[in-house]
Amino acid sequence: MIGSVSVVLWGTLALLTRLTGGQIPEFQLMAMTFGVAFLLMCARWRMQGHSGVQFIKQSPLAWCIGIAGLFGYHLAYFKAMTLAPAVEVSLIAYLWPLFIVLLSSLLPGETLRRQHIFGTVLALTGCWLLVARNSDGFAWAYLDGYLIAFSCALIWSSYSVLSRVVRSVPTDAVGWFCGMTALLALVCHLLWETTVWPVNALQWVGVIGLGIGPVGIAFFTWDYGVKHGNIQLLGTLAYSAPLISTLLLVLAGFGEATGALIAASILITAGSLIAGRSKTRAGTAEQKREQA
């Protein structure tokens, strides 16, 4: 349940990004939003009566996983967007929930069942149906961008699954990972971009909203969810994010309801129910064995 909060918050990403005006360079926006996320965690530490310094001391493996996941994913995603059309990049990058379901079978105590695969592929079909509406098709000329987009899916799915390996690392440590990501993004911004500040209150609302929600709380709840929850179900539920995003844009007047939206809703919901039901059945069977 905690991990699913991230999916809902990621669904607000497109709407909040639209509010920023679309003029702020990617790495600058990344530095600002991850900076807000870090300040959000600092506020939590302040309320608890400490500075959070004790959470800096983590293993090199935990730091590598955290920085590679948060900064590495966004770096690869932005680069892919410069080399290939945005729709096709999104289609490939959204393979990460499927990879989470597949890779999680390598974790101790986890079993991959046919229902997991079927449910996830069903949800993936709905996601692609929704995202691919404006696609012009794949072309060999953009192969470099496609490969980098594919690496995005591998990076984020690996981050999510490997977080389970270092589950003893507290979620508070993600606050420091966000701070380091903001610093690295700032360096990239100063090297390659020209600063563009928000010009009105609405754009600042978008930036701060991104930092609090999809970039802030979402990463904290996702960390807790993949470490302690049903990781296969979380992977399948992640396909609800583009659906929630489209619905919010429609409600805000930035889009319209279509047949593709309805079909995607059915497929994603059905896939999530199937993946979740497989876990419920497995748990029931295990309980019966223990009782016997």
TIDRENMI-238207 format. One record per residue (C-alpha): y, x, z; residue in three letters. Coordinates in steps of 0.05 Angstrom, whole numbers, padded with zeros to 5 digits, always signed. Example, Ala and Ser with C-alpha at 12.3 -4.5 7.8 and 13.67 -1.06 7.14 Angstrom:
-00090+00246+00156ALA -00021+00273+00143SER 
END
This chain:
+00000+00000+00000MET +00048+00057+00016ILE +00032+00092-00049GLY +00044+00029-00090SER +00117+00029-00066VAL +00127+00089-00112SER +00104+00048-00172VAL +00154-00006-00157VAL +00210+00044-00148LEU +00192+00081-00212TRP +00199+00014-00246GLY +00273+00016-00230THR +00282+00083-00265LEU +00304+00057-00333ALA +00354+00007-00304LEU +00386+00057-00257LEU +00388+00110-00312THR +00423+00058-00356ARG +00475+00050-00301LEU +00491+00125-00303THR +00518+00115-00373GLY +00470+00162-00407GLY +00523+00217-00414GLN +00502+00262-00356ILE +00460+00322-00380PRO +00386+00319-00360GLU +00384+00379-00314PHE +00450+00361-00281GLN +00424+00291-00267LEU +00359+00322-00241MET +00398+00369-00195ALA +00440+00312-00169MET +00384+00262-00157THR +00336+00312-00125PHE +00395+00335-00083GLY +00404+00264-00059VAL +00329+00260-00044ALA +00334+00324-00002PHE +00394+00296+00036LEU +00354+00232+00048LEU +00299+00271+00081MET +00351+00311+00120CYS +00378+00245+00147ALA +00307+00228+00170ARG +00301+00295+00206TRP +00369+00284+00238ARG +00348+00217+00265MET +00285+00249+00293GLN +00328+00301+00329GLY +00310+00364+00290HIS +00330+00402+00227SER +00263+00400+00191GLY +00260+00476+00187VAL +00189+00475+00214GLN +00165+00441+00150PHE +00186+00500+00107ILE +00127+00542+00131LYS +00072+00518+00084GLN +00018+00556+00048SER +00035+00589-00020PRO -00014+00540-00051LEU +00024+00480-00024ALA +00090+00508-00049TRP +00061+00522-00118CYS +00032+00452-00123ILE +00098+00420-00099GLY +00145+00460-00144ILE +00099+00458-00205ALA +00091+00383-00197GLY +00163+00362-00185LEU +00202+00414-00225PHE +00148+00433-00276GLY +00136+00361-00297TYR +00210+00346-00309HIS +00222+00413-00344LEU +00165+00399-00392ALA +00186+00326-00402TYR +00258+00344-00419PHE +00235+00399-00466LYS +00187+00352-00501ALA +00243+00302-00511MET +00283+00354-00549THR +00224+00369-00596LEU +00196+00300-00611ALA +00218+00227-00612PRO +00225+00195-00543ALA +00176+00138-00555VAL +00119+00183-00576GLU +00133+00231-00519VAL +00130+00174-00470SER +00064+00149-00500LEU +00031+00217-00490ILE +00063+00231-00422ALA +00036+00164-00396TYR -00034+00191-00400LEU -00024+00219-00330TRP -00051+00158-00293PRO -00115+00161-00334LEU -00121+00235-00319PHE -00112+00220-00244ILE -00171+00172-00246VAL -00214+00222-00284LEU -00195+00284-00244LEU -00202+00249-00177SER -00277+00247-00188SER -00277+00322-00173LEU -00250+00310-00103LEU -00298+00311-00043PRO -00321+00241-00025GLY -00294+00208-00089GLU -00338+00176-00142THR -00317+00156-00212LEU -00346+00088-00233ARG -00346+00052-00299ARG -00300-00001-00271GLN -00248+00053-00256HIS -00249+00079-00328ILE -00250+00009-00359PHE -00194-00016-00315GLY -00151+00044-00327THR -00161+00044-00403VAL -00144-00031-00403LEU -00079-00017-00366ALA -00065+00043-00412LEU -00072-00003-00472THR -00022-00051-00442GLY +00026+00007-00427CYS +00021+00034-00498TRP +00031-00036-00526LEU +00095-00042-00486LEU +00123+00028-00499VAL +00102+00034-00572ALA +00143-00025-00597ARG +00196+00021-00628ASN +00149+00077-00649SER +00155+00107-00718ASP +00086+00138-00713GLY +00062+00208-00699PHE +00080+00265-00747ALA +00055+00336-00752TRP +00126+00361-00752ALA +00132+00344-00678TYR +00067+00376-00656LEU +00101+00424-00608ASP +00135+00366-00573GLY +00070+00327-00569TYR +00033+00385-00538LEU +00088+00395-00485ILE +00086+00320-00471ALA +00011+00326-00462PHE +00024+00382-00412SER +00069+00333-00374CYS +00009+00287-00364ALA -00034+00345-00341LEU +00019+00372-00294ILE +00033+00307-00258TRP -00040+00285-00254SER -00059+00354-00228SER -00003+00352-00177TYR -00026+00284-00152SER -00099+00303-00147VAL -00087+00372-00117LEU -00042+00341-00064SER -00106+00312-00037ARG -00133+00383-00029VAL -00073+00401+00016VAL -00072+00334+00051ARG -00057+00369+00117SER +00012+00386+00090VAL +00060+00333+00119PRO +00100+00290+00072THR +00163+00317+00105ASP +00150+00382+00068ALA +00162+00345+00003VAL +00235+00342+00024GLY +00238+00418+00018TRP +00202+00415-00049PHE +00256+00366-00072CYS +00310+00414-00048GLY +00280+00473-00086MET +00272+00429-00148THR +00346+00410-00143ALA +00364+00484-00138LEU +00322+00504-00198LEU +00350+00445-00239ALA +00421+00468-00221LEU +00405+00538-00248VAL +00379+00508-00313CYS +00441+00464-00317HIS +00488+00522-00309LEU +00451+00563-00361LEU +00442+00511-00415TRP +00487+00450-00404GLU +00559+00429-00397THR +00577+00391-00334THR +00594+00317-00342VAL +00612+00280-00279TRP +00606+00204-00270PRO +00672+00170-00287VAL +00666+00105-00249ASN +00634+00073-00187ALA +00577+00041-00228LEU +00554+00109-00254GLN +00555+00137-00183TRP +00513+00078-00160VAL +00463+00096-00214GLY +00459+00169-00193VAL +00454+00155-00119ILE +00405+00098-00131GLY +00361+00145-00171LEU +00363+00196-00116GLY +00346+00146-00061ILE +00293+00106-00099GLY +00254+00133-00159PRO +00267+00206-00143VAL +00272+00202-00067GLY +00230+00151-00030ILE +00182+00144-00089ALA +00160+00217-00085PHE +00151+00213-00010PHE +00109+00150-00012THR +00069+00176-00071TRP +00053+00240-00033ASP +00027+00199+00026TYR -00011+00151-00019GLY -00049+00203-00060VAL -00066+00242+00003LYS -00092+00184+00045HIS -00103+00123-00001GLY -00145+00098-00059ASN -00125+00149-00111ILE -00162+00115-00169GLN -00128+00049-00156LEU -00061+00083-00149LEU -00072+00116-00217GLY -00085+00049-00249THR -00028+00014-00213LEU +00019+00068-00241ALA +00016+00033-00308TYR +00055-00024-00277SER +00117+00020-00275ALA +00137+00011-00348PRO +00122-00063-00342LEU +00167-00070-00281ILE +00219-00029-00317SER +00219-00074-00378THR +00221-00137-00336LEU +00282-00111-00297LEU +00318-00094-00362LEU +00304-00164-00387VAL +00330-00195-00323LEU +00392-00151-00325ALA +00406-00172-00397GLY +00389-00106-00430PHE +00327-00132-00464GLY +00289-00194-00484GLU +00221-00223-00468ALA +00170-00214-00525THR +00097-00227-00540GLY +00084-00153-00529ALA +00113-00159-00458LEU +00067-00218-00442ILE +00006-00183-00471ALA +00022-00119-00433ALA +00030-00158-00369SER -00039-00189-00376ILE -00074-00123-00394LEU -00041-00082-00339ILE -00054-00135-00286THR -00127-00144-00309ALA -00138-00069-00310GLY -00110-00061-00240SER -00153-00117-00213LEU -00216-00088-00244ILE -00202-00018-00216ALA -00186-00047-00147GLY -00247-00092-00147ARG -00293-00033-00162SER -00269+00002-00098LYS -00277-00062-00057THR -00349-00069-00081ARG -00364+00004-00066ALA -00335-00003+00004GLY -00376-00067+00017THR -00440-00033-00006ALA -00426+00027+00039GLU -00414-00018+00099GLN -00480-00054+00087LYS -00517+00013+00085ARG -00485+00034+00150GLU -00504-00032+00183GLN -00575-00026+00157ALA 
END
